[in-house]
Amino acid sequence: MKSGLAESLAKPGGNVTGLSIIEEDLSGKRVDILKETFPKMTRMAYLWHPLAVSYSAADTTSGNPSYDQAEKATKTAGVQLLSYKVWTLAEIERAFADMAKVRPDTLLVLQSPLMTLNSKKIVELALKQRLPGMYPTRQFAEEGGLMAYGPLIGDLYRRAATYVDKILKGVKPADLPVEQPTKFEFIINLKAAKQIGMTIPPNVLARADKVIK
C-alpha cells in the first residue's frame, strides 16, 4: 500500500492490519455530489490535513491521494479547487477567514483526526458564511453540516472488535487482510439548508440515506 504500512490489502505482512476508510477513493464522489447539487459551482474550498504518513512523490503530486483525486475531479467538472492545508485549529480559523474574502461556492472537508476533533467548530464557521459544506462522516451533518458522505463508522467499529478478538486469540496481524468499508451513507441536513438559504434538488434529496429535518 502507498503508505508503506502494509504490503497489500489482502496480505499486509509485518505487524499491522485493520480496516481502511478508503478516504482517497471518496473525494471524487463527494465532488460529483456537490456539482450535482450546485451545477453553477465554479470554486470549491478544500480543507485538509496532511496524512500522518508520507507518500511517495511517484504516487501523488501533493503527498495526499485524497487531495489529488479531488483536484482531478474538480478539473473534470470545470471547478477551481482552492486548497487549505491546515495543521491546527488556529489554521482552520485562518482558512475560513480567507474563505470569507474569496467567497468559494462550496466547501469539501477531508476526513482526519484534526477535522473530527474540530467538527463542530468547522460546521459553525461554514454556516456563519452560509457556505454549503460536504463532510466526511455523519457526525458533521448531525452537528449542523449541510451534507455528509462516507463510510458507516459504527459498522467499522464493530468489525474492528472482531479483529481485536482474533489477535488476542493468537492470530497474527500479518495474516488478517486490511478490510475496506462495505456500508456507506449519504446524509442531508435540511435545517442547515434552510439556515444558509438554499434548496436541495429533488434528485439529490432522493438519494439520501438519512434526511435531518
C-alpha positions in Angstrom: 0.0 0.0 0.0 1.1 3.6 -0.7 1.8 4.4 3.0 4.3 1.5 3.3 2.5 0.2 6.4 1.2 -2.8 4.6 2.4 -4.7 1.5 -1.2 -5.1 0.2 -4.8 -5.2 1.4 -5.0 -9.0 1.1 -1.6 -9.7 2.7 -0.5 -6.8 4.9 2.6 -8.6 6.3 4.5 -7.1 9.2 2.6 -6.3 12.3 -0.2 -4.0 11.0 -3.7 -4.7 9.9 -7.2 -3.3 10.4 -9.9 -1.5 8.4 -9.4 1.2 5.8 -11.8 4.1 5.4 -10.6 4.4 1.7 -10.7 8.2 2.1 -8.5 8.6 -1.0 -11.3 6.9 -3.1 -14.2 9.2 -1.9 -13.1 12.7 -2.8 -14.2 12.3 -6.4 -17.6 11.0 -5.3 -18.1 13.9 -3.0 -17.2 16.4 -5.7 -19.7 14.8 -8.0 -22.5 15.2 -5.4 -21.6 18.8 -4.9 -21.6 19.5 -8.6 -25.0 17.8 -9.0 -26.3 19.8 -6.1 -24.8 23.1 -7.2 -24.4 22.9 -11.0 -23.3 26.5 -11.2 -20.4 25.9 -8.8 -17.2 27.3 -10.1 -14.9 27.4 -7.0 -14.7 24.9 -4.2 -12.7 25.3 -1.0 -10.9 22.1 0.1 -10.0 21.9 3.8 -7.5 19.2 4.6 -4.9 18.0 7.0 -1.8 16.1 5.6 -1.8 12.4 6.4 0.4 11.3 9.2 2.4 9.0 6.9 4.5 10.1 3.9 3.5 9.2 0.4 6.0 8.7 -2.4 6.2 11.6 -4.9 5.8 9.0 -7.6 2.4 8.1 -6.3 0.9 11.5 -5.8 1.6 15.1 -6.6 0.6 16.7 -3.3 1.6 13.9 -0.9 -2.1 13.2 -0.3 -4.0 10.9 -2.6 -7.4 12.3 -1.4 -6.4 15.8 -2.4 -5.1 14.6 -5.8 -8.4 12.8 -6.5 -10.4 16.0 -5.6 -8.2 18.0 -7.8 -8.7 15.7 -10.7 -12.5 15.6 -10.2 -12.8 19.4 -10.0 -10.8 19.8 -13.2 -13.1 17.4 -14.9 -16.1 19.3 -13.6 -14.6 22.7 -14.6 -14.3 23.8 -11.0 -11.4 25.7 -9.4 -10.0 24.0 -6.3 -8.9 26.3 -3.5 -6.6 24.3 -1.2 -6.5 25.0 2.5 -3.9 22.7 4.2 -4.1 23.0 7.9 -2.4 21.5 11.0 -4.2 23.2 13.9 -7.5 24.8 15.0 -5.9 28.3 14.6 -5.0 27.5 11.0 -8.6 26.2 10.4 -9.9 29.6 11.6 -7.5 31.4 9.4 -8.6 29.3 6.4 -12.2 30.3 7.0 -11.1 34.0 7.3 -9.6 33.7 3.9 -12.7 32.0 2.5 -14.7 34.9 3.7 -12.7 37.1 1.4 -12.5 34.9 -1.7 -16.1 33.5 -1.4 -15.9 29.9 -2.7 -19.3 28.4 -3.8 -18.8 25.2 -1.7 -16.6 23.5 0.9 -15.2 20.0 1.0 -13.6 18.7 4.2 -11.2 15.7 4.2 -11.5 13.2 7.0 -8.8 13.2 9.6 -8.5 13.2 13.4 -7.9 17.0 13.3 -11.2 17.6 11.4 -13.2 15.2 13.6 -11.9 16.8 16.8 -12.9 20.2 15.5 -16.0 19.2 13.6 -18.4 21.4 15.5 -16.3 24.5 15.1 -15.8 23.8 11.3 -19.5 23.5 10.8 -20.2 26.7 12.8 -17.7 28.6 10.7 -19.2 27.3 7.4 -22.7 28.1 8.5 -21.7 31.6 9.6 -20.5 32.2 6.0 -23.6 30.5 4.5 -21.1 28.1 2.9 -22.5 24.8 1.7 -20.3 22.0 3.0 -19.8 18.4 2.1 -18.3 16.5 5.1 -16.8 13.0 5.5 -19.0 11.5 8.3 -22.4 11.8 9.8 -21.0 13.5 12.9 -20.6 16.7 10.9 -24.2 16.6 9.5 -25.6 15.9 12.9 -23.8 18.9 14.2 -25.3 21.2 11.5 -23.3 20.5 8.4 -25.2 20.5 5.1 -24.2 17.1 3.7 -22.0 14.2 4.6 -21.0 11.2 2.5 -18.7 8.4 3.7 -18.3 5.0 5.4 -20.7 4.0 8.1 -18.2 4.5 11.0 -20.3 2.5 13.5 -20.0 -0.6 11.3 -16.2 -0.2 11.1 -16.0 -0.1 14.9 -18.0 -3.3 15.2 -15.8 -5.0 12.6 -12.6 -3.8 14.3 -13.7 -5.5 17.5 -13.7 -8.9 15.7 -10.1 -8.2 14.7 -9.1 -7.4 18.3 -10.7 -10.7 19.4 -8.8 -12.7 16.7 -5.4 -11.2 17.6 -5.9 -11.7 21.3 -6.6 -15.4 20.5 -3.3 -15.7 18.7 -3.9 -14.8 15.0 -1.0 -12.8 13.5 -1.9 -9.4 12.1 0.1 -10.2 9.0 -2.4 -13.0 8.3 -5.5 -10.7 8.6 -6.4 -8.7 5.4 -6.9 -5.0 5.6 -10.7 -4.8 5.1 -12.5 -1.9 3.3 -15.9 -0.4 4.1 -18.9 -2.2 2.8 -21.5 0.3 4.0 -21.7 4.0 3.1 -24.2 6.7 3.9 -25.3 10.0 2.4 -26.9 12.4 4.8 -28.6 15.8 4.1 -29.4 18.3 6.8 -32.4 20.3 5.7 -32.1 22.6 8.8 -28.7 23.6 7.5 -30.1 24.1 4.0 -32.7 26.5 5.4 -30.2 28.3 7.5 -28.0 29.1 4.6 -30.9 29.8 2.3 -30.7 27.1 -0.3 -32.9 24.3 -1.7 -31.6 20.7 -2.3 -32.6 19.5 -5.7 -35.2 16.7 -5.6 -32.9 14.2 -7.4 -30.2 14.7 -4.8 -32.6 14.6 -1.9 -34.0 11.3 -3.1 -30.6 9.7 -2.9 -30.1 10.5 0.8 -30.0 7.6 3.3 -31.0 10.0 6.0 -32.6 13.4 6.0 -32.3 15.6 9.1 -35.3 17.9 9.3 
